[in-house]
Amino acid sequence: MLLIGLAASVFMALAAPFGTSGEPILERLAFWLVGTFAAFAAARALDLRLTALLPGRVGRAGRAAALIAIITVPAAVIASTIAAQIQHRPIDWSLCLKTMPQIAMVGAGFSAVLMLADRPPRPKMAAA
């Protein structure tokens, strides 16, 4: 998970999404490192709670979808608030709303990668 988070943070800093292309690269990298790992920590804590609340009722994909739904709006508001502070401007609420689907897609991508990384290896087929 550490390598996935690091790679995602570097990619996002270089891609400069969500209107951050005018910010210095080190500032963007710090923003994405903090944001990515804070999101991982929040998602992990929420996933543990969802697992306890819904044991056996919802699989990993269902919990991932619930986490994305729960985290997207607060993540957009937090990111927009931090960006406004860094840029010394008021929060751009229209940009905040525009980023929500993008944040949800990033969450889905992270969830898919983490589920694949966590998947047990397939047993090897015996030679006939």
N, C-alpha and C positions, 0 to 999 in steps of 0.2 A: 504494500500500500504506500510506503514511503516513496518508492521509485515512481509509482504512478502519479502521486501527488506532485512530486518534484517535476516530472516531465510535463504534466498538465500546467503547472504554474509557469514554467519557462515558455511553453507554447502560447499560453494566454498573454504573457508579457510581450512576446514578440508579435503576436497577431494584433494586439492592441484593440480589442473589441470594446463595445459599449462607450464609444466616444473618448477613449483614453489615449489616442494616438499622439496627442500634443504633449503628453507627460513624459518626463525622462524615463529611460528604460529601467534604471535601478529602482525608481519609485514604483513603476508598474510591476516589476518583479516582486518587490516587497509586498505590495498590495495583494498580488495573486498568491504568494506563498501563505500569507496570513489568512486570506479568504479561503483558500483551498483546504488548508489543514483545520481551520475552524469549522468549515462545512463538514469535513470528514468526522471530526469529533462530535458535532451536533447530530449528524446522521447516525453515528454509532450508538450514542446515548438513546436517541429516539427509537432506533431499531431494537435495542434491548428491551425498551419499554413496550413496544408493539408486540414483540415476541412473547413477553409475559402476559399481555392482555389478550392476545389472540393465538394461544398455543394450538398448533395443528390446524387452524382454520384458514390461515392465509400463508401461502408459500413465499419463497424469497422474492419472486417477481411481484407479488401482491404487496408485500411490505415495501419493496422499492418504489412502487407506484404511490403508495401512501406517503412515504417519506418525501418524495418529490413534490407531492401536493402540499404537504405541511411546510416544507422548507422554502419553496419558491418565493412566496410573497415576502416573508421576513428577510430572506437573503437579498432580494432586490432593494428593499427599503434600506437595509444596513449598508449595502454597497453604494447606493446613491447618496446616503448620508456621509459616508466616508469620502466619497469622491467630491462632494460639495465642500467638505472641510479642507481637503487637499487643494482644491481649485479656488478656494475663498469665494464661492458663489452660493446662491441658494440652491436647494435641491431642485433638480429638473424632473418634475413629476411625470412629464410626458415620456422622457427617456427612461425613467424608472418603469413605467408601464410597458414600454417597448422591450425592455430587457427581460421581462418575466418569462416569455416563451423561450428565449435563448437560455436563460438560467435553467429552466425545466429540461431543455434538450441536453445541456451540459450534465445535469443530474442524471438523466437517463443514460448518457454515455458512460459516466463514471460508474453507475450501478451495473451496467452491462459488463464493463471491463473487470470490475471487482468480483462479479458473480463468476465470470470465466476464470479469473485467477484463483478463486476459492473452490472451484469445481474439482472433485477428486478425479485422478487420472482414470482413464478407461482401462479395464483389465486387458492384458495382451491375449490375443487369440492363440490358442495352442496349435502347433503345427500338426496337420493331419497325417 
